[in-house]
């Protein structure tokens, strides 16, 4: 665990160090020994090579036990040692060649520091996101259990290897298999709302008392939940009945989000108490924020891709820069171009991190002029990897010169992300997967944003209920996403509707009033 060093430790207060216990003590000692060895070799060796570039390894090693300020101090120290080595080493070699090696070494130190600082900034954002998620998990007004399905996955794999042809049929017919699967699910955590829902004294009792809160109706719902898990669906939703520890029956809307990346086996099970419908109005604002966080969780692969891509480009350009500088006649123009690209990619990574912070923040809506085309571009950039990973062909047709709309940029992004996620899921089994996002001016002077997919579409009977809360056409849908989208759009003075495409799929039409109050 990170802690703040005291003055007695010999380190300046304010620099975070990991606990020096066991193997954690070895890394700082190795780092210091390596820095000393590089300094001695660079200073007193007559070899004409840029040994000081190895200080970059020292800086990267210091990331393992120092915070950003500490790493910066290490980098400054390495730079100082390089300068000292340069001044002492002048007696061994000519000035121009020695100066070039010094410049190369200082450049390597600067680039390594930049990479380390960016990497630590990204790590801090992820840690902040984890803390924020835990804070939301325990404070949100919706009962949530974190469930580990690892052993259930293994059981399904064993049954498949044993030649069970249809897991769905087996779960429907074998009541004892359902009970066995339920027993194999491990509850990792339960939030405060879950404790209150089941009338438990604490989270431990809410977890241990699972068998007491189950009723026959609950087991039937869990059977359907397990079928959804076996079929690889991303989520499951249904109404069921459970009882509290004291034996009171409660009707709940049960929703489970299964892990989608194939690596983790933990999912989130949430329960909304619908015994008293007035509780839904109080939970609405919380659900909108949880929906945004859950959506970001589904886009973990895209987020990681967007952060890693500029960092990989920085490394490539940094290596190229070193090669240009290390030539007998340094190609300064090429090195300068590489440095410019490094700065551009660093800014790009910073923008990705800032967008993640904006999407996860919980704050009052900010109404200001928003360019609809920029909102579309930001959503496409964030979801580019997710779209490609599902084999979807994306087309954007953005009308130039559109007037801005008055609204909250983050909420509008949430609407578009939800519509794009729905479109991707609707096309999961479609032979042709095409997604089109178009902006234009409507006939009534409104700004139009259309999201068109080539998915399975809806029947005429299903269309009127598309935006009804807790109604969904997807087997694992929550029935809240489009309802939240409609609330956000209408709060902006706009309208949202759906139409069936002539060939396949749906088109969601968003109409937002143009903001003509500013030039």
Wavefront OBJ file of the C-alpha trace (Angstrom):
o trace
v 0.000 0.000 0.000
v 1.290 3.498 -0.780
v 2.247 5.645 2.189
v 3.817 9.041 2.803
v 7.429 8.915 3.885
v 8.383 10.704 7.088
v 11.338 12.983 7.667
v 13.036 10.219 9.643
v 13.227 8.078 6.521
v 15.634 10.467 4.874
v 13.174 11.236 2.057
v 11.511 14.614 1.657
v 7.906 14.596 2.953
v 5.330 14.509 0.162
v 7.001 11.783 -1.914
v 5.008 8.555 -1.725
v 6.972 5.336 -1.185
v 5.749 1.775 -1.082
v 6.242 -0.095 2.199
v 9.844 -1.273 2.355
v 9.132 -4.828 3.321
v 10.409 -8.030 1.761
v 11.079 -7.744 -1.968
v 9.762 -4.158 -2.104
v 13.015 -3.077 -0.438
v 15.133 -4.582 -3.195
v 13.926 -2.416 -6.092
v 15.018 0.977 -4.618
v 18.443 -0.498 -3.737
v 18.900 -1.923 -7.241
v 17.819 1.401 -8.762
v 20.327 3.358 -6.673
v 23.098 0.841 -7.437
v 22.370 1.030 -11.165
v 22.423 4.853 -11.117
v 25.786 4.818 -9.298
v 27.256 2.275 -11.735
v 26.101 4.308 -14.747
v 27.590 7.493 -13.269
v 30.964 5.898 -12.531
v 31.174 4.253 -15.945
v 30.046 7.391 -17.767
v 32.448 9.605 -15.838
v 35.633 7.580 -15.741
v 35.429 5.226 -18.728
v 37.292 6.343 -21.873
v 34.756 4.528 -24.080
v 33.099 6.874 -26.579
v 29.488 5.801 -26.164
v 26.455 7.557 -24.670
v 26.357 5.453 -21.491
v 24.171 8.015 -19.739
v 21.155 7.023 -21.865
v 20.880 4.080 -19.442
v 19.605 6.564 -16.859
v 16.274 6.088 -18.679
v 16.170 2.598 -17.114
v 16.736 4.128 -13.680
v 13.794 6.505 -14.214
v 11.489 3.712 -15.384
v 12.523 1.539 -12.419
v 11.730 4.375 -9.982
v 8.095 4.289 -11.150
v 7.721 1.080 -9.161
v 8.235 2.760 -5.772
v 7.904 6.556 -6.184
v 5.040 8.895 -7.015
v 5.144 11.408 -9.896
v 7.014 14.023 -7.873
v 9.575 11.461 -6.732
v 10.123 10.220 -10.306
v 10.645 13.826 -11.447
v 13.274 14.332 -8.727
v 15.010 11.128 -9.825
v 14.989 12.390 -13.427
v 16.491 15.726 -12.351
v 19.132 13.838 -10.367
v 19.991 11.691 -13.399
v 20.230 14.829 -15.520
v 22.564 16.374 -12.960
v 24.757 13.267 -12.920
v 24.867 13.360 -16.720
v 26.077 16.972 -16.684
v 28.711 16.142 -14.048
v 29.854 13.165 -16.070
v 30.026 15.379 -19.170
v 32.229 17.978 -17.443
v 34.568 15.390 -15.923
v 34.706 13.308 -19.103
v 35.932 16.182 -21.303
v 39.483 15.089 -20.550
v 38.897 11.736 -22.237
v 37.492 12.868 -25.585
v 36.873 15.786 -27.903
v 34.324 18.453 -27.057
v 31.984 18.051 -30.066
v 31.603 14.267 -29.869
v 31.223 14.410 -26.092
v 28.610 17.187 -26.416
v 26.609 15.089 -28.871
v 26.586 12.114 -26.477
v 25.491 14.424 -23.689
v 22.599 15.778 -25.773
v 21.529 12.242 -26.701
v 21.668 11.189 -23.045
v 19.682 14.193 -21.809
v 17.107 13.616 -24.575
v 16.722 9.982 -23.516
v 16.265 11.086 -19.886
v 13.632 13.663 -20.899
v 11.714 11.171 -23.046
v 11.815 8.487 -20.336
v 10.567 11.037 -17.809
v 7.713 12.034 -20.112
v 6.704 8.398 -20.623
v 6.933 7.667 -16.906
v 4.873 10.735 -15.992
v 2.226 9.903 -18.594
v 2.107 6.289 -17.469
v 1.734 7.299 -13.834
v -0.964 9.824 -14.761
v -2.913 7.095 -16.546
v -2.468 4.750 -13.577
v -3.697 7.450 -11.207
v -6.784 7.976 -13.364
v -7.519 4.246 -13.313
v -7.040 4.143 -9.540
v -9.291 7.180 -9.146
v -11.863 5.443 -11.357
v -11.668 2.326 -9.183
v -12.112 4.412 -6.011
v -14.941 6.342 -7.633
v -16.585 3.098 -8.745
v -16.312 1.679 -5.230
v -17.785 4.899 -3.844
v -20.687 4.668 -6.293
v -21.086 0.952 -5.578
v -21.580 1.525 -1.861
v -23.503 4.828 -1.969
v -25.866 4.381 -4.925
v -29.513 3.856 -4.019
v -29.765 0.608 -6.040
v -29.019 -2.728 -4.367
v -25.963 -4.285 -6.037
v -24.145 -7.558 -5.434
v -20.795 -8.331 -7.059
v -20.957 -11.966 -8.159
v -18.124 -14.296 -9.198
v -19.258 -16.782 -11.876
v -15.850 -18.478 -12.307
v -16.906 -21.904 -10.980
v -20.152 -21.802 -12.970
v -18.149 -21.140 -16.156
v -15.953 -24.151 -15.356
v -19.006 -26.346 -14.763
v -20.494 -25.288 -18.114
v -17.166 -26.068 -19.821
v -17.058 -29.516 -18.162
v -20.619 -30.275 -19.270
v -19.778 -29.212 -22.823
v -16.702 -31.464 -22.854
v -18.875 -34.322 -21.568
v -21.066 -33.926 -24.639
v -24.108 -32.126 -23.218
v -25.664 -30.879 -26.480
v -27.949 -28.164 -25.145
v -27.146 -26.404 -21.868
v -30.384 -24.430 -22.084
v -32.504 -27.596 -22.203
v -30.432 -29.169 -19.416
v -30.932 -26.148 -17.131
v -34.647 -26.062 -17.898
v -35.100 -29.746 -17.069
v -32.621 -30.315 -14.249
v -33.663 -28.451 -11.095
v -30.731 -29.846 -9.118
v -28.250 -28.522 -11.687
v -29.729 -25.040 -11.228
v -29.352 -25.304 -7.458
v -25.793 -26.565 -7.897
v -24.944 -23.573 -10.122
v -26.470 -21.162 -7.611
v -24.317 -22.692 -4.872
v -21.216 -22.278 -7.071
v -21.776 -18.537 -7.552
v -19.632 -16.663 -5.029
v -20.782 -13.260 -3.769
v -17.773 -10.950 -3.632
v -19.430 -7.892 -2.119
v -22.782 -6.278 -1.392
v -23.434 -2.553 -1.126
v -25.348 -0.698 1.582
v -28.562 -0.636 -0.467
v -28.425 -4.433 -0.812
v -27.996 -4.753 2.957
v -31.076 -2.575 3.503
v -33.134 -4.397 0.854
v -32.763 -7.804 2.508
v -32.969 -6.411 6.054
v -29.479 -7.589 7.007
v -27.322 -6.142 9.762
v -24.272 -5.790 7.520
v -22.790 -6.895 4.198
v -21.521 -10.169 5.669
v -25.034 -11.168 6.728
v -26.447 -10.087 3.359
v -23.920 -12.374 1.643
v -24.231 -15.320 4.026
v -28.044 -15.165 4.086
v -28.559 -15.635 0.355
v -30.260 -19.020 0.813
v -32.755 -17.497 3.263
v -33.884 -14.755 0.863
v -34.531 -17.130 -2.053
v -38.090 -18.198 -2.869
v -39.262 -20.624 -5.595
v -39.892 -17.615 -7.858
v -36.313 -16.451 -7.208
v -34.898 -19.833 -8.214
v -36.894 -19.796 -11.461
v -35.510 -16.371 -12.270
v -31.985 -17.606 -11.510
v -32.571 -20.501 -13.905
v -33.278 -17.977 -16.681
v -30.252 -15.962 -15.553
v -27.997 -19.031 -15.822
v -29.395 -19.801 -19.270
v -28.465 -16.263 -20.361
v -24.948 -16.818 -18.961
v -24.600 -20.168 -20.741
v -25.701 -18.613 -24.051
v -23.084 -15.863 -23.748
v -25.476 -12.943 -23.450
v -23.981 -9.718 -22.015
v -26.743 -9.170 -19.452
v -30.040 -10.396 -18.071
v -33.104 -8.641 -16.634
v -36.341 -9.872 -15.126
v -38.842 -9.353 -12.359
v -38.833 -11.701 -9.394
v -39.708 -12.004 -5.725
v -37.395 -12.445 -2.756
v -37.797 -12.243 0.983
v -35.862 -10.313 3.575
v -33.978 -11.904 6.447
v -37.112 -11.293 8.536
v -39.299 -13.112 5.981
v -40.964 -10.096 4.278
v -41.673 -10.588 0.550
v -40.307 -7.938 -1.791
v -40.891 -7.624 -5.541
v -37.731 -6.566 -7.359
v -36.470 -5.846 -10.836
v -33.358 -8.000 -11.150
v -30.596 -7.041 -13.584
v -27.260 -8.793 -14.109
v -24.364 -7.548 -16.206
v -22.044 -10.414 -17.133
v -18.309 -9.932 -17.868
v -17.866 -9.277 -21.582
v -14.096 -9.547 -22.081
v -13.713 -13.290 -21.435
v -10.989 -12.605 -18.830
v -12.837 -11.502 -15.709
v -15.610 -13.679 -14.286
v -17.271 -11.178 -11.967
v -20.576 -9.552 -12.816
v -22.914 -7.088 -11.163
v -26.357 -8.124 -9.948
v -28.635 -5.204 -9.124
v -32.116 -5.253 -7.665
v -34.593 -2.376 -7.741
v -37.386 -2.653 -5.198
v -40.614 -2.183 -7.171
v -42.885 -3.082 -4.293
v -43.452 0.631 -3.909
v -43.316 2.323 -7.277
v -42.551 5.759 -5.851
v -39.028 4.540 -5.039
v -38.294 4.443 -8.783
v -38.580 8.218 -9.149
v -35.961 8.753 -6.442
v -33.592 6.245 -8.070
v -33.892 7.682 -11.590
v -31.006 10.139 -11.377
v -28.792 7.478 -9.787
v -29.651 4.967 -12.515
v -28.643 7.411 -15.242
v -25.215 7.793 -13.672
v -24.850 4.047 -13.042
v -25.832 3.454 -16.686
v -22.960 5.686 -17.781
v -20.482 3.892 -15.509
v -21.686 0.450 -16.669
v -21.366 1.556 -20.302
v -17.785 2.632 -19.655
v -17.175 -0.770 -18.070
v -18.367 -2.445 -21.263
v -15.943 -0.254 -23.226
v -12.870 -1.212 -21.173
v -11.129 -2.653 -24.229
v -11.762 0.522 -26.233
v -10.498 2.730 -23.399
v -7.322 0.671 -22.989
v -6.768 0.766 -26.756
v -7.200 4.543 -26.910
v -4.710 5.084 -24.068
v -2.120 2.564 -25.265
v -2.118 3.748 -28.884
v -0.582 7.222 -28.295
v 1.845 5.801 -25.713
v 3.068 3.223 -28.234
v 3.483 5.996 -30.828
v 5.479 8.040 -28.290
v 7.846 5.114 -27.726
v 8.303 4.590 -31.484
v 9.000 8.279 -32.172
v 11.329 8.483 -29.160
v 13.384 5.574 -30.475
v 13.490 7.184 -33.922
v 14.569 10.481 -32.362
v 17.463 8.765 -30.592
v 18.565 7.120 -33.837
v 18.538 10.447 -35.700
v 20.562 12.106 -32.914
v 23.035 9.201 -32.650
v 24.134 9.403 -36.286
v 27.690 10.648 -37.029
v 26.063 13.862 -38.243
v 22.894 14.298 -36.182
v 19.787 14.859 -38.327
v 18.368 17.631 -36.204
v 15.404 18.350 -38.500
v 14.264 14.734 -38.353
v 14.796 14.600 -34.594
v 12.832 17.832 -34.214
v 9.965 16.340 -36.238
v 9.983 13.258 -34.001
v 9.867 15.467 -30.919
v 6.885 17.314 -32.383
v 5.044 14.057 -32.971
v 5.846 12.970 -29.418
v 4.263 16.152 -28.073
v 1.191 15.633 -30.267
v 0.705 12.045 -29.131
v 1.180 13.066 -25.489
v -1.565 15.662 -25.899
v -3.781 13.018 -27.495
v -3.314 10.703 -24.492
v -4.108 13.610 -22.193
v -7.342 14.291 -24.090
v -8.386 10.630 -23.760
v -7.810 10.738 -20.006
v -9.736 14.018 -19.731
v -12.709 12.544 -21.635
v -12.796 9.590 -19.239
v -12.787 11.978 -16.283
v -15.646 13.970 -17.816
v -17.750 10.877 -18.537
v -17.361 9.492 -15.011
v -17.942 12.720 -13.106
v -21.212 13.260 -11.326
v -22.193 16.929 -11.493
v -25.042 19.221 -12.360
v -25.658 19.597 -16.125
v -23.831 22.520 -17.730
v -25.746 24.204 -20.519
v -23.525 25.798 -23.138
v -23.229 25.883 -26.938
v -22.148 22.433 -28.158
v -21.064 21.520 -31.680
v -23.026 18.337 -32.550
v -20.358 17.193 -35.005
v -17.686 17.375 -32.289
v -19.885 15.304 -29.971
v -20.239 12.655 -32.695
v -16.468 12.665 -33.371
v -15.681 12.234 -29.664
v -18.095 9.310 -29.321
v -16.727 7.651 -32.479
v -13.141 8.059 -31.237
v -14.003 6.574 -27.842
v -15.861 3.603 -29.360
v -13.722 3.037 -32.452
v -12.092 -0.128 -31.060
v -15.426 -1.528 -29.815
v -17.009 -0.980 -33.237
v -14.124 -2.656 -35.053
v -13.999 -5.525 -32.550
v -17.613 -6.441 -33.399
v -16.995 -6.311 -37.155
v -19.214 -3.265 -37.689
v -18.666 -1.007 -40.698
v -19.055 2.611 -39.562
v -20.024 5.521 -41.785
v -20.363 9.112 -40.608
v -22.043 11.821 -42.650
v -21.599 15.097 -40.781
v -23.126 18.208 -42.322
v -20.724 21.170 -42.277
v -21.664 24.510 -40.781
v -24.292 23.242 -38.349
v -25.308 25.688 -35.607
v -24.493 24.646 -32.041
v -27.093 23.231 -29.677
v -27.514 24.443 -26.109
v -26.881 21.521 -23.787
v -24.579 19.455 -21.637
v -21.863 17.827 -23.761
v -21.414 14.835 -21.424
v -25.138 14.037 -21.349
v -25.341 14.245 -25.144
v -22.344 11.922 -25.384
v -24.121 9.506 -23.030
v -27.159 9.456 -25.337
v -25.058 8.721 -28.433
v -22.933 6.075 -26.666
v -26.110 4.319 -25.537
v -27.589 4.372 -29.037
v -24.356 3.093 -30.607
v -24.059 0.279 -28.011
v -27.688 -0.701 -28.679
v -27.031 -0.693 -32.421
v -23.941 -2.909 -32.048
v -25.886 -5.376 -29.910
v -28.813 -5.383 -32.366
v -26.414 -6.335 -35.176
v -24.683 -9.140 -33.239
v -26.435 -11.866 -35.254
v -27.048 -9.884 -38.459
v -25.231 -11.002 -41.620
v -24.603 -7.372 -42.572
v -23.354 -4.987 -39.881
v -23.431 -1.366 -40.959
v -23.725 1.611 -38.618
v -24.345 5.118 -39.946
v -24.269 8.298 -37.874
v -25.521 11.385 -39.700
v -26.029 15.027 -38.724
v -28.144 17.492 -40.673
v -30.529 20.447 -40.426
v -34.176 19.516 -39.995
v -37.009 21.143 -41.876
v -38.115 22.961 -38.703
v -34.661 24.467 -38.139
v -33.591 21.818 -35.640
v -30.271 19.995 -35.577
v -30.828 16.330 -36.459
v -28.629 13.417 -35.350
v -29.574 10.021 -36.843
v -28.126 6.655 -35.757
v -28.966 3.902 -38.255
v -28.149 0.195 -37.940
v -28.732 -2.911 -40.048
v -29.722 -5.119 -37.126
v -32.706 -7.324 -36.402
v -35.108 -4.387 -36.058
v -38.475 -4.376 -34.289
v -41.981 -5.457 -35.146
v -44.823 -2.946 -35.517
v -46.217 -4.138 -32.164
v -42.909 -3.521 -30.379
v -42.298 -0.015 -31.739
v -44.726 1.889 -29.433
v -43.080 0.401 -26.321
v -39.504 1.144 -27.377
v -38.987 4.005 -24.897
v -41.094 2.555 -22.069
v -39.061 2.043 -18.861
v -38.296 -1.565 -17.905
v -39.501 -2.886 -21.253
v -36.956 -4.320 -23.649
v -36.838 -6.475 -26.747
v -33.365 -7.811 -25.894
v -33.185 -11.010 -23.825
v -30.595 -9.474 -21.510
v -31.644 -5.827 -21.674
v -32.384 -3.625 -18.680
v -35.092 -1.585 -20.387
v -33.672 1.655 -18.976
v -31.186 2.908 -21.572
v -33.623 4.341 -24.129
v -35.860 5.690 -21.387
v -32.899 7.601 -19.946
v -31.973 8.801 -23.457
v -35.478 10.171 -23.973
v -35.376 11.954 -20.610
v -32.040 13.610 -21.479
v -33.145 14.649 -24.975
v -36.458 16.053 -23.730
v -34.646 17.918 -20.948
v -32.698 19.628 -23.761
v -35.952 20.674 -25.420
v -35.626 18.057 -28.132
v -37.325 14.906 -29.355
v -36.233 11.338 -30.019
v -38.083 8.785 -32.112
v -37.412 5.544 -33.955
v -38.320 4.362 -37.441
v -37.962 1.000 -39.169
v -35.572 0.892 -42.095
v -36.815 -0.291 -45.472
v -34.337 -3.194 -45.611
v -33.218 -4.034 -42.064
v -32.677 -2.453 -38.694
v -33.775 0.771 -37.059
v -32.924 4.451 -37.241
v -33.051 6.571 -34.090
v -33.757 10.227 -34.875
v -32.737 12.938 -32.403
v -33.966 16.502 -32.986
v -32.366 19.249 -30.852
v -33.183 22.967 -30.980
v -30.379 25.045 -32.461
v -28.763 27.635 -30.207
v -28.991 30.846 -32.241
v -28.604 33.168 -29.281
v -24.870 33.577 -29.938
v -23.142 34.651 -33.142
l 1 2 3 4 5 6 7 8 9 10 11 12 13 14 15 16 17 18 19 20 21 22 23 24 25 26 27 28 29 30 31 32 33 34 35 36 37 38 39 40 41 42 43 44 45 46 47 48 49 50 51 52 53 54 55 56 57 58 59 60 61 62 63 64 65 66 67 68 69 70 71 72 73 74 75 76 77 78 79 80 81 82 83 84 85 86 87 88 89 90 91 92 93 94 95 96 97 98 99 100 101 102 103 104 105 106 107 108 109 110 111 112 113 114 115 116 117 118 119 120 121 122 123 124 125 126 127 128 129 130 131 132 133 134 135 136 137 138 139 140 141 142 143 144 145 146 147 148 149 150 151 152 153 154 155 156 157 158 159 160 161 162 163 164 165 166 167 168 169 170 171 172 173 174 175 176 177 178 179 180 181 182 183 184 185 186 187 188 189 190 191 192 193 194 195 196 197 198 199 200 201 202 203 204 205 206 207 208 209 210 211 212 213 214 215 216 217 218 219 220 221 222 223 224 225 226 227 228 229 230 231 232 233 234 235 236 237 238 239 240 241 242 243 244 245 246 247 248 249 250 251 252 253 254 255 256 257 258 259 260 261 262 263 264 265 266 267 268 269 270 271 272 273 274 275 276 277 278 279 280 281 282 283 284 285 286 287 288 289 290 291 292 293 294 295 296 297 298 299 300 301 302 303 304 305 306 307 308 309 310 311 312 313 314 315 316 317 318 319 320 321 322 323 324 325 326 327 328 329 330 331 332 333 334 335 336 337 338 339 340 341 342 343 344 345 346 347 348 349 350 351 352 353 354 355 356 357 358 359 360 361 362 363 364 365 366 367 368 369 370 371 372 373 374 375 376 377 378 379 380 381 382 383 384 385 386 387 388 389 390 391 392 393 394 395 396 397 398 399 400 401 402 403 404 405 406 407 408 409 410 411 412 413 414 415 416 417 418 419 420 421 422 423 424 425 426 427 428 429 430 431 432 433 434 435 436 437 438 439 440 441 442 443 444 445 446 447 448 449 450 451 452 453 454 455 456 457 458 459 460 461 462 463 464 465 466 467 468 469 470 471 472 473 474 475 476 477 478 479 480 481 482 483 484 485 486 487 488 489 490 491 492 493 494 495 496 497 498 499 500 501 502 503 504 505 506 507 508 509 510 511 512 513 514 515 516 517 518 519
